[in-house]
Amino acid sequence: MCNEIIIFVVFMAMFLGVAYLFYFRSSKKPVTGKAYFRRKKSFHIDFPSGWKKKPSNKPEIIAASTCGNGGSITILSKPLPKDIENFTLGDFSSEQLEIIIKEVFCSIENKYSGAVLHDNGITRINNKSAIWFLYSYSYNSDFIKMLELVTFCNRKQYTMACAAPAFLFAAYENLFWNTLRSTIFEK
């Protein structure tokens, strides 16, 4: 059971790394509007003031926002596999969650040689257990630093990724955490 969750979380982590590089570096013009996003009465997040919502034609990207300096916040949602759809991360021990974090990062290292895990842990977002990790990687000439948070809620995995060029990340880190803490999951 734990292996299926690891595989699922690994897939989403790899998708986010690629999504940052291609989606936010694309030539699509962002859509301006309110600083929050709400879809199908199941999810709410307060994006930073002045950031722009970025449209997506990918169903797994439910919300995305960017600023002019390369910072981005992307929220993905994907249904959990049937055999684990009723699980939450709260169903796992701290030791099991640490194993999941390490396995996810191993997959990132395999995808991006030279990836560095700076920190990781377990937290709570909207009273839901979540795992998080902070890592950096190089892709072509870009050096990216990413804060990624994963939780299970309402039979879905939510992956929230906050990324910026590594040299700017420290300026965004508190803003990223405050934005993630604004998340509300509705039933």
C-alpha positions in Angstrom: 0.0 0.0 0.0 2.8 2.4 0.9 4.6 1.6 -2.4 1.5 2.6 -4.4 1.3 5.9 -2.6 5.0 6.5 -3.1 4.7 5.8 -6.8 1.7 8.2 -7.1 3.4 11.0 -5.2 6.6 10.5 -7.2 4.7 10.9 -10.5 3.2 14.1 -9.3 6.5 15.5 -8.1 8.2 14.8 -11.4 5.2 16.4 -13.2 5.6 19.6 -11.2 9.2 20.0 -12.0 8.6 19.7 -15.7 5.4 21.9 -15.4 7.4 24.7 -13.9 10.0 24.7 -16.6 7.6 24.6 -19.5 4.3 26.0 -18.3 5.6 29.1 -16.6 8.3 29.8 -19.2 5.7 29.6 -21.9 4.5 32.6 -23.9 0.9 32.4 -22.7 -0.3 35.6 -21.3 -1.5 35.4 -17.7 -5.1 36.3 -16.8 -5.5 39.0 -14.2 -8.2 38.8 -11.6 -8.9 38.2 -8.0 -6.1 36.9 -5.8 -7.9 33.7 -4.9 -9.0 30.6 -6.7 -12.0 28.4 -6.0 -13.1 25.5 -8.1 -16.1 23.1 -7.7 -16.5 24.1 -4.1 -13.7 21.9 -3.0 -10.6 24.1 -2.8 -9.6 27.7 -1.9 -6.2 29.4 -1.8 -5.3 33.1 -1.4 -2.7 33.9 -3.9 -0.3 36.8 -3.1 -1.6 40.3 -3.9 -0.5 41.4 -7.3 0.3 37.9 -8.7 -1.5 36.8 -11.8 -3.6 33.7 -12.3 -2.2 31.6 -15.1 -4.7 29.7 -17.2 -4.2 26.0 -17.9 -5.7 23.5 -20.3 -4.3 20.6 -18.2 -7.0 19.2 -15.9 -4.6 18.3 -13.1 -3.5 21.9 -12.7 -6.4 23.4 -10.8 -4.8 26.7 -9.9 -1.6 28.6 -10.8 -0.3 32.0 -10.2 2.9 33.8 -11.2 4.8 37.0 -10.5 7.0 38.9 -12.9 10.3 37.7 -11.4 9.9 34.0 -12.1 8.1 33.0 -8.9 5.2 30.6 -9.3 2.7 28.7 -7.3 1.0 25.7 -8.9 -1.7 23.5 -7.4 -2.4 20.1 -8.8 -5.2 17.7 -7.9 -5.5 14.1 -9.0 -7.9 11.4 -7.9 -6.2 8.9 -5.6 -6.1 5.3 -6.9 -9.2 3.3 -5.8 -7.3 1.1 -3.3 -6.1 4.1 -1.4 -8.8 6.7 -2.1 -10.1 6.7 1.5 -6.6 7.3 3.0 -5.3 10.6 4.3 -1.7 11.2 5.2 -2.9 11.2 8.8 -3.3 7.5 8.5 0.5 7.0 8.3 3.0 7.2 11.0 5.7 9.9 11.0 8.2 7.2 10.1 6.2 6.1 7.1 5.8 9.7 5.9 9.6 10.2 6.2 10.0 7.1 4.0 7.6 8.6 1.4 9.5 11.9 1.4 12.8 10.1 0.8 11.4 8.0 -2.0 9.9 11.0 -3.7 13.2 12.8 -3.5 15.0 9.8 -4.9 12.8 10.0 -8.0 13.5 13.7 -8.3 17.3 13.0 -8.1 16.9 10.4 -10.9 15.1 12.9 -13.1 17.4 15.9 -12.3 20.9 14.8 -11.6 22.5 17.1 -9.1 19.1 17.8 -7.3 19.7 18.8 -3.7 17.2 18.2 -0.9 17.6 21.2 1.5 14.9 20.3 4.1 11.7 18.3 4.5 9.1 17.5 7.1 5.6 16.9 8.1 3.1 19.8 8.7 -0.6 20.5 8.8 -2.5 22.5 6.2 -6.2 23.2 7.0 -6.0 20.6 9.8 -4.8 17.9 7.3 -1.4 16.1 7.6 0.9 17.1 4.8 4.5 16.2 3.8 6.8 18.9 2.4 10.2 19.2 1.0 12.5 22.0 -0.2 14.8 21.1 -3.0 16.7 22.7 -5.9 17.7 21.3 -9.3 19.2 22.5 -12.5 17.5 22.1 -15.8 19.3 23.4 -18.9 20.6 26.8 -17.8 17.9 27.4 -15.1 18.7 26.7 -11.4 15.3 26.3 -9.6 14.4 26.0 -6.0 11.1 24.5 -5.1 9.0 24.1 -2.0 6.5 21.2 -2.5 3.7 20.2 -0.2 1.5 17.1 -0.6 -1.7 16.1 1.2 -4.6 13.8 0.6 -8.2 15.1 1.0 -11.6 14.3 -0.4 -10.2 11.2 -2.3 -7.6 13.4 -4.0 -4.0 14.1 -3.8 -3.2 17.8 -3.7 0.3 18.8 -4.6 1.2 22.4 -4.1 4.5 23.6 -5.6 6.1 27.0 -5.0 9.1 27.6 -7.2 11.5 30.5 -8.1 14.9 30.9 -9.5 17.2 29.8 -6.8 18.9 33.2 -6.3 15.4 34.7 -5.6 13.9 32.0 -3.5 14.8 33.4 -0.1 12.8 36.5 -1.0 9.7 34.4 -1.6 9.9 31.7 1.0 7.7 33.3 3.7 5.2 34.4 1.1 5.1 30.8 -0.2 4.4 29.4 3.2 1.8 32.0 4.0 0.0 31.2 0.7 0.1 27.5 1.4 -1.3 28.1 4.9 -4.3 30.0 3.4 -5.5 26.7 1.8 -9.0 25.6 2.7 -10.3 22.2 1.6 -14.1 22.0 1.5 -16.3 18.9 1.3 
